[in-house]
Amino acid sequence: MISATKLKSVDFYRKIPRDLTEASLSGAGLSIVAALSMMFLFGMELSNYLTVSTSTSVIVDKSSDHDYLRIDFNISFPALSCEFASVDVSDVLGTNRLNITKTVRKFSIDSHLRPTGAEFHSGAVSNAVKHDDEVDGESVEGSFSFTTHNFDKYAHQFPITVVNFYAPWCSWCQRLKPSWEKTAKIMKERYDPEMDGRIIMGKVDCTLEGDLCR
């Protein structure tokens, strides 16, 4: 059997005997300086770690969208019509792009931020109707018929209510009717009263609803 003395002889981490160690003032001063130095370095590193720095740089965009930098956003304006919502882009180089609509999708929403219709497509109205226009084809009844019983209900329900008070015997009313009905049909297709709830175009026959017309 190998004795304990022989095993101790292969110890790589031998302890210094207490009799060979001695405390001194210079050793104490060196220890204090080392401790203060470590505390200072730790504080500097911690301060550098907690510091917030902001840097601004101009880089060349090499994204897959070629000339465009993709930016995703979702902003809701419950009281703003889609026609008047536009996006303008400007950068630090002085480049300005106004009314970007090609890559921006807009939907009509209600007061609870829920979509109320199909996607809105901006652009010029190709089928604009002017007063006293000659309308080809059969007249399509596109406006809503108001009566004394339902007028207050719908007038308070829709923010915009456009009403044509007419009389069948009036020549000017007869000239207005075709363009009015065609316009009402276009507005109904673009802003469905049951889904959109922003505008309604109607009519009142004053020969039948005399009190309402007055």
C-alpha positions as CSV (number, residue, x, y, z in Angstrom):
1,M,0.0,0.0,0.0
2,I,1.2,3.5,-0.8
3,S,1.6,5.6,2.4
4,A,0.0,9.0,2.9
5,T,3.4,10.7,2.9
6,K,4.1,9.6,-0.6
7,L,0.7,10.7,-1.8
8,K,1.3,14.2,-0.4
9,S,4.6,14.5,-2.3
10,V,2.7,14.8,-5.6
11,D,0.5,17.7,-4.4
12,F,0.7,20.6,-7.1
13,Y,-1.1,23.1,-4.8
14,R,1.0,23.1,-1.7
15,K,0.1,25.5,1.2
16,I,2.6,27.9,2.6
17,P,3.2,27.3,6.3
18,R,1.7,30.0,8.5
19,D,5.2,30.6,10.1
20,L,6.5,31.8,6.7
21,T,3.8,34.5,6.2
22,E,3.9,37.9,7.8
23,A,1.6,40.9,7.5
24,S,3.1,44.3,6.6
25,L,1.9,47.9,6.1
26,S,3.1,47.9,2.5
27,G,1.1,44.7,1.8
28,A,-2.0,46.2,3.4
29,G,-1.7,49.4,1.4
30,L,-1.3,47.4,-1.8
31,S,-4.4,45.4,-1.0
32,I,-6.4,48.5,-0.3
33,V,-5.3,50.1,-3.6
34,A,-6.1,46.9,-5.5
35,A,-9.6,46.7,-3.9
36,L,-10.3,50.4,-4.8
37,S,-9.1,49.9,-8.3
38,M,-11.4,46.9,-8.8
39,M,-14.4,48.8,-7.4
40,F,-13.6,51.8,-9.7
41,L,-13.4,49.6,-12.8
42,F,-16.6,47.8,-11.8
43,G,-18.4,51.1,-11.4
44,M,-17.1,52.4,-14.8
45,E,-18.2,49.2,-16.6
46,L,-21.7,49.3,-14.9
47,S,-22.1,53.0,-15.8
48,N,-21.1,52.3,-19.4
49,Y,-23.6,49.4,-19.5
50,L,-26.5,51.5,-18.2
51,T,-25.8,54.5,-20.5
52,V,-28.2,55.0,-23.4
53,S,-26.5,56.2,-26.6
54,T,-28.2,57.3,-29.8
55,S,-26.4,57.3,-33.2
56,T,-27.6,58.5,-36.6
57,S,-26.3,57.2,-39.8
58,V,-27.2,57.2,-43.5
59,I,-27.0,53.8,-45.2
60,V,-27.9,52.5,-48.7
61,D,-31.0,50.4,-48.6
62,K,-30.4,47.1,-50.4
63,S,-33.7,45.5,-49.6
64,S,-35.6,43.2,-52.0
65,D,-38.2,45.9,-52.7
66,H,-35.7,47.9,-54.9
67,D,-36.6,51.6,-54.5
68,Y,-38.8,51.1,-51.5
69,L,-38.2,50.5,-47.8
70,R,-41.0,48.4,-46.3
71,I,-42.6,50.0,-43.3
72,D,-45.6,48.3,-41.7
73,F,-48.0,50.4,-39.7
74,N,-51.7,50.3,-38.6
75,I,-53.3,53.6,-37.7
76,S,-57.0,54.1,-37.1
77,F,-59.0,57.3,-37.5
78,P,-62.6,56.6,-36.6
79,A,-63.9,60.1,-37.5
80,L,-61.8,60.5,-40.7
81,S,-63.1,59.5,-44.1
82,C,-60.8,57.4,-46.3
83,E,-60.8,60.0,-49.0
84,F,-58.9,62.4,-46.8
85,A,-56.5,60.0,-45.2
86,S,-53.1,60.1,-47.0
87,V,-49.5,59.3,-46.2
88,D,-46.5,61.6,-46.9
89,V,-42.9,60.4,-46.7
90,S,-39.8,62.5,-46.3
91,D,-36.2,61.6,-45.5
92,V,-33.0,63.3,-44.2
93,L,-31.8,63.8,-47.8
94,G,-34.7,66.1,-48.6
95,T,-36.7,63.7,-50.7
96,N,-40.5,64.2,-50.3
97,R,-43.2,62.0,-51.6
98,L,-46.8,63.2,-51.1
99,N,-50.1,61.2,-50.9
100,I,-48.7,57.7,-51.2
101,T,-51.7,55.4,-52.0
102,K,-50.3,52.6,-54.2
103,T,-49.0,50.4,-51.3
104,V,-51.3,51.7,-48.5
105,R,-54.6,49.9,-47.8
106,K,-57.5,51.7,-46.3
107,F,-60.7,50.4,-44.8
108,S,-63.8,52.1,-43.4
109,I,-64.3,51.5,-39.7
110,D,-66.9,52.2,-37.1
111,S,-66.5,53.8,-33.6
112,H,-65.3,50.4,-32.3
113,L,-62.5,50.2,-34.9
114,R,-64.2,47.3,-36.7
115,P,-64.2,47.3,-40.6
116,T,-67.5,48.2,-42.0
117,G,-66.9,47.5,-45.7
118,A,-64.6,46.5,-48.5
119,E,-61.2,48.1,-49.1
120,F,-61.3,51.7,-50.2
121,H,-59.7,52.4,-53.6
122,S,-58.8,56.1,-54.1
123,G,-58.7,57.8,-57.5
124,A,-60.8,59.9,-59.7
125,V,-64.5,59.1,-60.1
126,S,-64.9,58.1,-63.7
127,N,-68.7,58.1,-63.5
128,A,-69.2,61.5,-61.9
129,V,-72.6,63.0,-62.5
130,K,-73.4,66.6,-62.9
131,H,-76.7,68.4,-62.4
132,D,-79.1,68.2,-65.4
133,D,-77.0,65.6,-67.1
134,E,-78.7,63.4,-69.6
135,V,-78.7,59.9,-68.2
136,D,-79.0,57.1,-70.8
137,G,-81.0,54.0,-70.1
138,E,-83.8,53.4,-67.7
139,S,-83.8,55.4,-64.5
140,V,-82.6,53.4,-61.5
141,E,-84.1,54.2,-58.2
142,G,-81.0,54.6,-56.0
143,S,-82.2,57.1,-53.3
144,F,-84.0,56.2,-50.2
145,S,-87.6,57.2,-49.7
146,F,-88.1,59.3,-46.6
147,T,-91.5,59.6,-44.8
148,T,-92.7,61.5,-41.8
149,H,-92.3,58.3,-39.7
150,N,-88.8,57.4,-40.6
151,F,-87.1,60.7,-41.4
152,D,-85.9,61.5,-37.8
153,K,-84.7,58.0,-37.3
154,Y,-82.4,58.0,-40.3
155,A,-81.4,61.6,-40.0
156,H,-80.0,60.9,-36.6
157,Q,-78.5,57.6,-37.6
158,F,-76.3,58.8,-40.4
159,P,-73.7,61.7,-39.9
160,I,-74.4,62.9,-43.5
161,T,-78.0,62.9,-44.8
162,V,-78.7,64.4,-48.3
163,V,-82.3,64.8,-49.1
164,N,-84.1,65.8,-52.3
165,F,-87.4,67.5,-51.5
166,Y,-89.4,67.3,-54.8
167,A,-92.8,67.4,-56.4
168,P,-93.7,65.1,-59.4
169,W,-95.3,68.0,-61.2
170,C,-92.2,70.3,-60.9
171,S,-90.3,70.5,-64.2
172,W,-87.0,71.3,-62.4
173,C,-87.5,68.3,-60.1
174,Q,-88.0,66.1,-63.2
175,R,-84.8,67.4,-64.7
176,L,-82.9,66.7,-61.5
177,K,-84.3,63.2,-60.9
178,P,-82.2,61.2,-63.4
179,S,-78.8,62.6,-62.2
180,W,-80.0,62.5,-58.6
181,E,-80.9,58.8,-58.7
182,K,-77.7,57.9,-60.6
183,T,-75.6,59.7,-58.0
184,A,-77.5,58.0,-55.2
185,K,-76.9,54.7,-56.8
186,I,-73.1,55.4,-57.1
187,M,-72.9,56.5,-53.5
188,K,-74.9,53.5,-52.3
189,E,-72.5,51.1,-54.1
190,R,-69.4,53.0,-52.7
191,Y,-70.8,53.6,-49.2
192,D,-73.3,50.9,-48.4
193,P,-75.7,52.4,-45.8
194,E,-76.1,49.0,-44.1
195,M,-72.3,48.4,-43.9
196,D,-70.6,51.8,-43.9
197,G,-73.1,54.0,-42.1
198,R,-71.6,57.3,-43.0
199,I,-73.9,58.8,-45.7
200,I,-77.4,58.3,-47.0
201,M,-79.1,60.0,-50.0
202,G,-82.8,60.1,-49.9
203,K,-85.9,61.9,-51.3
204,V,-89.2,63.2,-50.1
205,D,-92.3,63.5,-52.2
206,C,-93.8,66.7,-51.0
207,T,-97.2,65.9,-52.5
208,L,-97.4,62.9,-50.1
209,E,-95.4,64.3,-47.2
210,G,-96.6,67.9,-47.0
211,D,-95.9,68.3,-43.3
212,L,-92.4,66.9,-43.6
213,C,-91.6,69.2,-46.5
214,R,-92.8,72.3,-44.5
